[in-house]
Amino acid sequence: MPSARSAPKTAARFRVVCEGIPPDRFEGCEGRHDIHVALQTKDGHVAGTPAGPDALAWTTEVAVKAGPDGAPDFAGTAVHGKQGERFFYLSWSSERYGHREMFRRIKVHLRDVTSAQIRRVETTDGVLEARVHAVAKDGGPACASVPLLGGGWTVKPV
């Protein structure tokens, strides 16, 4: 039986949709303007593409292999965290005092993605999608670990 280290890797497409982005401004962000959200990668930040009137989406390829416990483990330029706790970051930045700065991040966890979902993506040429809400309880951009909307990660046709 192959070890987790020698387990074959596959690739899967993942899409994160951030919805409910206000059209002009957030509440509770005094002194900040020109607020943007981007997918944080090891190489920088990637702008989203429109996914509706108040939503942006990011699609990225992720390498998948079986972890030591048999659950999927993920790697890629957009994947952060240690084994068993992988996630994507959506980073908020704004203009403030004459320069752009990051000020909040959404953590989109991968822990609930199942092996069955990975197999479905491979066999249907689909994408694993998660949706998150853009606004936090304080009226500003959502941050930290946020709940996934619509039942979590789902396999969608491309």
N, C-alpha and C positions, 0 to 999 in steps of 0.2 A: 504494500500500500504506500503511495507516495506521501511524503511529509507535506505539511502546509507550505513550506518553502518551495517545494518542487511542484506544487499543484499547478495545473495549467491556468494561465490567465486568459480572460476574455475581455472584451471591451463592450461597454454599454453607454448609451446616451442618456444623460440626465438633463432635465429642464427644471429650473426654478422660476416661478412666476410670483412677482411681488405686486399685489393688487391694492387698490384703494389709495394710490398716490394722489395727494391733493394737487389740483391743477396749477396753483400758484404759490401757496406757502403752507407751512406747518405752524401750528400754535406752539407756544412755549420754546421758541428758538430765537430769543432776543439776540440781536446783533449778528445773526446769521442770515445770509441770502444766497440765492443761486444754489439751492440744495439739490444734490444728485445722489443716486445710489448706483453702485457698480459691484460686479462680482470680483472679489479679491482673489487673485491667483499668486503663485510664487513669483511670477514675472511682472506683476503690477495689477492694474484694475481694468476690467472689461465693461464697457457700456452695454446696457441692455437694449433689446429691440422692442418696439411697441407690441403689446399683447392685448390690446383693448384700449378704451378711452382713458382709463386710469391705471394701467398696468404695464410693467416691463417684464421681459423674460430673458433668461440666459440658458443656452444649451451648451453642454460640454461633454467631451468623451472622458470616460473614467475606466481605468483598468480594474478588473474584478478578479479576485481569486478567493479560494476558501481559506479562512483563518484557521488557527489551531483548534477552535471549537466547532469547525465546520460551517459557521456562519460566513456570509460574504465579507470580504475585506476590500477596501477601496484605495486606489492611488491615482494621482494625476495632478496637474498643475493647479487645479482649483480645489483639491481636497486637502483639508487641514486636520490636525489632531492625531492622537496616537491610535494604535490598533484597538478596535472595539469601541472607539469614541470618535469616529470620523465625522466630518461635517463640512459644509460650505459656509463662507462668510459673504454676506452682502454688506458692503461698507458705505456709510453715508459720509459725504463731505460737503463743505460749504465754503463760501467766501466769508472771511471774517477778518477785520482789521487789515484788509489789503492783501491777504493771501489765502490760498485754499488749504483747508485742513480737514482731516478725518475726525469725526466726533462721535459716531455710534456705529455699531455693527450688529447685524442680525446673524444668529447662528442657526443654520438649517441642518439638523442632524440627519445622518444616514443610518443610524442604528436600527431603524424599523424596516429597512429594505430586506426582503427575504430572498432566499435562493430561488424560490418559485417565480418571483417577479423578474429576477435576472434571466431565468430561462425563457419566460414569456417575451421579454424584450428581444432576446437573441432570435427566437423562432418567428416573431412577428415583425421584426425590423422596426419595433416601436421605440418609445422613449419613456423613461420613468420620470414622472412629473410630481412636483410638490408645489403647493400654493401657500403663500404667507401674506399676512396683512401688513400694510406699510405703516400704520399709525399705532403708536403706543397709547397707553391709558392717559399719559400726561399731555396728549395732543401732538407730541413731537414724533420724529421717526422711530419706528419700532427698533428694539435692540435686545441683546442677549438671546437666550434660547427662547424661541417663539413656538407656539403650537402650529402644526400644519393644518391647513383648512381642508375641508372636503374629505376627511377620512385618511389623510396622510398620503404617502407615496402611492401613486397609481400608474398603471401601464396605459399609455395612450398611443393610438396610431400616429404615424408621422404624416 
